[in-house]
Amino acid sequence: MEQICIRLVKLDMLSIIRASNRFPSAIRCCGQRLFLRRASLCASDLTRTNSSVTAAASFCLRSRSRLNTCITAFRPAAERVPRIIQPTREFHTSGRLRALPAPLIWMLLKPLQKLTAIILGRSIRKWWIALPPNKKQLFREWTWRRRWHLVGAGTGLLFFVSICLLTHLDESPVTGRTRLLLFSRENFMELARVTGEAYMEEFKDSLIAPSDPRHQVVEQVVRVLAERNQDVAEISSVPWTVHVVDGPTINAFVLPDGNVFIFTGMLEAVADIHQLVFILGHEMAHALIGHAAEQASLSHVVELLSLILLTAIWAICPRDSFAVLGHWIQSKLVQFLFDRPFSRKLEAEADQVGLKLAAKACADVRAGPVFWQQMEIYDQLRGEPTIPEWLSTHPSHQNRVRQLDRLVPEALELRASCDCPALPKADPRVVFHQAVKLLLDNAKKQEQIAQEEKNEKERAGVMLPFPQSPPVLTQGSQPQRGGVLATSTLLSK
C-alpha cells in the first residue's frame, strides 16, 4: 500500500480519481492540523456496511504553505464517476477589531482641522510679509491674468460640493421633512453602542434595580409607547432598554439604539403619568427621527465651510492677537447663526412628534403644555436667570407652551382615532391655571397681611412715650419750659 501511495503522488489528481475505479468516490474535508514540510498522500482502508461493500479513499495533500487539501473518494456501487472535488484551506485569524464609527472620527478630527487651518493661514501671512515688493506685484499681475481660471475652478468646486450635498438628502421619518444626512444610520448605531457603554460605565453605581417600582413604571411606559406606535418602522425595529439613574438632575435622553436613560429628578418633576408619557415620547422622537445624525451632518458641513473663513482670518489679520479675536467672533457667529437655531428647530420637531406618539399611546396630550409651565415656575422659584431664546439651544418654556397648545387639537383627533378611552372633561391646562391663580392670590393676601402687621407695629412704636433726661443749662443758654424752678433757685443764690 505504501508503494501505491508513493506512485500515486506522481500522478495528476484527476487521473488518480479516475484510476481508482475499485474505490467508491466522494470528497470530504479533513479537519486535521498537520503541517508537514513535504507533500504526502495517504489512502484509507476499505470500509464495509451491512447492505453493500463500499470503498473509500482519503487523499490529504499538505505543503509548506500550510494549505490542507483533503479529498475522500466515495462512490456508490452502481456509479463509478467521482462527483465533488472541494479543496479547503485552513487560515488562522485573530479576533475582529472594532473600528471607530465615522461620526466619532469626524468629531475627533475637528480640533486637528482647526489647527491645520490656523497654521496654513498664519504661514500664508508670514510668506506674504516676507515677499519682496516686486514679487508681490508679479503675483498680483499673475492672479489678474488668470482670474477667469480661478473663477472657473471655484465654480467647479462649488458645483461639486452642491452635487455631494444633493446626493445626501434624505426624508425625515414621521414628518417627511427633507434634510441633509451625511452619515448612515448604521454608523450612528455603532456610535450609539459606544456611547451607551460609556454611559453604563459612568452610571454603574447609581442605576436603580429593575425591581424598583420607579423602574417598572418607566419600563411600562416605554413598552406602551413602542407597542402603540408599531406602524413606525424606526420604533418597531429597535429593542428598547430602560435605565433609571438615581440623581437629582431633571433630564432624560434616548440613544438611537434604544437605550433609554432617565433620572429620578425627572420622575419627581412630572406631576402624573401623562406628563411622563409625553416626556419619554419627546426623547424617543429624537432617536427615531435621527436628530443626532442630522445635527452632526449639518455641523460637519458648517465646520468645513468655516475652515475656509478661519484660514482667511489668520492670513489677512496683521497680528496674531487680531486673528485670535477674529477666530472667536467667527466661532460665536457660527454658534448663534447655525448651531443653536438648528438645535431649537429639532427640539420643536421632537415636541411635535412626541405629542403624536403620546396621543397614540392614549395619554392625555393636554398635559404636555402643563409640564413646561411647571418647569417655568420651577426655574423662577430657584432664582435662575431668564436668558433670551436666541442664546439657548432649546426653545423658551413660553414658546413651547404656545406651540403645544396649537398642536393639542390635532393630537386629540389622532387619539380619538386610536380607540382610546374618553378623557375627563376637566382640562389639565385650565386646572393648572386655576391652581396657579389661587396660589398667587393666597401669596398676595399673605403679603398684604404681613405688610399690615408691619405697619401696625411701626405706628405702635411711634405712639409710645420716649424717656426724657433733665435739661442741662450751659453758660449763655436760655432756660426752657419746664426749667422755671431751676432758674429761680439759681437767681436766689
Summary of the structure (lengths in Angstrom):
residues: 493
radius of gyration: 42.1
end to end distance: 165.2
largest distance: 169.1
contacts: 1283
relative contact order: 0.06
helix: 59%
strand: 8%
